Amino acid sequence: MGLLEALLNTRLSPRERLYALSLLAVATLVAALLAAFAVTFFVKAEPIFRKEGLGVYIWNVWRAVENNPEAERYGLAAAILGTVYVAVIAIIVSIPLSLALVLLTTEYLPGRHLQEAVSALVDAMAALPTIVYGLWGVAVLAPLLRNFVMLPLYHCCPWLFPEYPSTGTTIFTAGVLMGIMSVPYVAALIREAYIMVPRSIREAVYALGATKSEAIRVFLGYIKPVVIAAALLGFGRAAGETVAVALVVGDTFRISLSPFTPGYTIAALIATQYGNAFLYRYMESALFAGGLMLLIIGVAVNTAGIALMNRWISRMHGR
């Protein structure tokens, strides 16, 4: 029963109606906060919109000039492309790892205690501060990827990867790191759906003589909408990460189709540039324009992911 239906239902007790009203108030507050974020970002970004128009999202330039506002030019194209690029790589990395982890803990590990121990370790990964991931990424992951992934791919497939990986801090490194960081969240969503596959379906599949691998393919097909939803939610998680990405992405304002080059994301740009934005007339406004774009991307992908999850749950319950 929805909140509005509960409030209009005369058969509910006063206490139940009060409870439904309190939930409606909380939902309204959350929606109001989101709207307040959007309004604040738009108001703060309004000066750069007046100066550059939508070019702030199309151009690739970052020219900060003190005491000469008219010479300032800001375009977020490289940061927007870098954000999407990093998030896509993160999903490509996290989905296979998450699926493998879910199958390991639900189908292959013997004993409930061992399954719970592995799940606890994954939960501990989610609780680690992002700066820990960032420091590990720049000290360990970046050199490993450059020496054992990027350089071999550059030498064997120069037509696919034409840019020489002169450093390990690249868009590719940021994407892989975010993929690893997203595994606990993505795996948790997929696991909850996987263990909710109805017993009747499980018994029917095995009654038909399916092997375990064949049964797993059927079960994964059943929860396919949840896997897609988890990918979208992981995309939003990766797009908004700041500290860890800022340490490994390279912080270079350039557009390149090669993932083996340094780049920028919107979140990393805000984190690295906001400290000195007060020195310039339009820089703070440009950063808020980037934050507004990040808010739009986050709301869009998370809304799509939650809608897919809810539709799957409704289908599973026959609604």
C-alpha positions, -999 to 999 in steps of 0.1 A, spaced: 0 0 0 14 34 -10 17 63 14 -12 83 -1 -34 52 -1 -26 47 35 -35 83 44 -69 80 26 -77 46 40 -103 51 67 -99 16 81 -65 24 95 -61 33 131 -50 69 140 -16 56 150 -11 39 116 -22 70 98 2 91 119 30 67 110 21 70 73 20 108 76 55 108 92 69 87 63 53 111 38 70 140 57 104 123 55 100 116 18 89 152 11 120 164 31 143 143 10 128 155 -22 130 191 -10 167 187 -1 174 173 -36 156 202 -51 175 226 -29 208 211 -41 198 216 -77 186 252 -71 218 261 -52 240 247 -78 222 265 -106 222 298 -88 260 295 -81 266 285 -117 245 313 -132 275 337 -138 293 312 -159 261 304 -178 257 341 -186 293 344 -198 298 311 -216 263 297 -221 261 260 -227 297 262 -240 308 255 -205 298 219 -211 310 218 -247 344 235 -248 376 220 -236 395 249 -220 405 258 -185 421 293 -186 422 310 -152 434 346 -153 437 367 -122 425 403 -123 411 399 -158 377 382 -157 371 387 -194 401 366 -203 389 337 -182 376 307 -201 362 275 -187 349 245 -205 342 211 -189 342 188 -219 373 169 -208 361 165 -173 326 153 -184 341 128 -209 366 116 -182 338 111 -157 318 89 -181 349 71 -193 361 62 -158 326 51 -148 322 29 -178 355 12 -172 346 8 -135 314 -11 -145 332 -33 -170 355 -43 -142 331 -45 -113 302 -65 -129 323 -97 -136 340 -95 -102 307 -90 -84 291 -119 -103 320 -141 -95 319 -131 -58 282 -137 -56 284 -172 -71 314 -180 -49 296 -171 -17 262 -186 -26 270 -217 -48 306 -229 -43 320 -221 -9 313 -251 14 298 -243 48 278 -213 59 305 -200 82 330 -197 54 304 -179 32 297 -155 60 334 -149 66 340 -140 29 309 -117 30 322 -100 61 355 -93 43 336 -78 14 317 -56 38 349 -45 53 361 -34 19 330 -11 16 339 4 50 374 14 41 381 51 37 384 61 0 418 77 7 431 42 15 421 30 -19 436 61 -35 470 57 -18 470 20 -27 460 29 -62 488 54 -68 515 34 -50 507 -2 -62 479 -4 -88 491 23 -111 527 9 -116 513 -27 -119 487 -17 -146 513 3 -165 540 -24 -166 518 -55 -170 487 -42 -188 491 -9 -205 526 -14 -220 519 -49 -233 486 -37 -249 504 -7 -264 531 -28 -280 508 -56 -293 478 -35 -303 491 0 -312 461 6 -336 437 2 -306 459 19 -280 480 45 -299 489 66 -268 521 55 -251 514 51 -213 542 73 -200 527 72 -165 505 49 -145 481 76 -134 456 75 -162 419 72 -169 423 34 -172 438 32 -137 411 54 -122 384 32 -139 400 -1 -126 403 14 -91 367 25 -91 357 -9 -104 374 -25 -74 358 0 -50 324 -6 -64 325 -44 -60 310 -45 -24 280 -23 -34 273 -40 -67 278 -75 -53 255 -68 -24 226 -58 -47 232 -88 -70 235 -112 -40 202 -101 -24 184 -107 -57 202 -140 -63 191 -155 -30 156 -143 -36 151 -165 -67 120 -185 -58 125 -220 -45 100 -233 -71 122 -220 -100 153 -236 -84 136 -270 -79 121 -269 -114 155 -262 -131 172 -291 -112 142 -314 -118 147 -310 -155 182 -324 -151 202 -292 -154 238 -291 -141 249 -265 -116 265 -243 -143 233 -246 -164 211 -238 -134 233 -207 -126 228 -194 -161 190 -197 -157 191 -180 -123 213 -151 -136 189 -147 -165 161 -144 -140 178 -116 -121 191 -99 -153 172 -66 -146 188 -64 -112 223 -69 -127 216 -40 -150 203 -19 -122 233 -27 -101 255 -16 -130 237 17 -133 240 23 -95 276 14 -97 280 38 -126 266 66 -103 289 56 -75 320 56 -98 311 89 -114 308 107 -81 340 95 -64 365 122 -56 396 115 -35 406 82 -48 401 92 -84 419 125 -80 450 106 -69 452 83 -99 435 99 -128 464 122 -137 446 155 -134 453 166 -170 428 187 -190 428 169 -223 404 148 -245 416 115 -258 399 83 -268 427 63 -254 422 52 -218 460 51 -212 463 89 -210 459 111 -179 426 129 -176 401 146 -153 367 138 -138 343 164 -126 346 154 -90 384 154 -92 384 188 -109 362 203 -81 384 187 -54 417 200 -68 406 235 -80 381 247 -55 407 257 -29 420 285 -51 387 293 -69 383 325 -48 412 341 -67 392 342 -100 359 357 -109 343 328 -127 362 297 -116 339 289 -86 308 293 -109 323 269 -134 330 244 -107 293 246 -96 283 241 -132 303 209 -131 286 199 -99 252 205 -114 261 182 -143 273 156 -119 241 159 -100 220 154 -132 241 124 -141 238 109 -107 200 114 -104 194 100 -139 214 68 -136 203 61 -100 166 67 -108 169 43 -138 186 17 -116 160 20 -88 132 18 -113 146 -14 -128 150 -29 -93 114 -20 -83 100 -34 -116 118 -67 -110 106 -69 -74 70 -62 -86 73 -89 -113 87 -114 -88 57 -108 -64 33 -110 -93 22 -73 -91 
